[in-house]
Each structure stands twice: as structure tokens, then as C-alpha cells.
Amino acid sequence: MKNNLKTHRFTIRLSEDELQTLCRIAHREGFYPSAIVRHLIIRFLENRQALGGINGQAIA
């Protein structure tokens, strides 16, 4: 999970308000919106891995 090579893309759907809010926050924080989304996904995956919930295992 520590591979920094970004070679895949996928689409997420946000409402216009959600997108505007994300872009506003990203601009204020000095990041691209995609960097924030990647960061949140990575945190989610690391959290699930720490709980033992990746690779088909149930999470309590």
C-alpha cells in the first residue's frame, strides 16, 4: 500500500455543492481536490488494514 506510483483512475460522483466545497477547501489548504480524495482513501484503507478488515475479512 506504500506504492506512490499513481497509474489508475476512477470516477466519483459528487453533487455540485459537494464539489464546490471540496474545491474551496482544497484551494484554501493549498492542495488539489484529487490529493485530498487520495489522502482520505489511503487513511480509510490503512484504518481497515489495522483492524484486519482487508482481503475479505469481516470487520467487527
Secondary structure as GFF3:
##gff-version 3
##sequence-region A 1 60
A	DSSP	alpha_helix	16	29	.	.	.	ID=ss1
A	DSSP	alpha_helix	33	50	.	.	.	ID=ss2
###
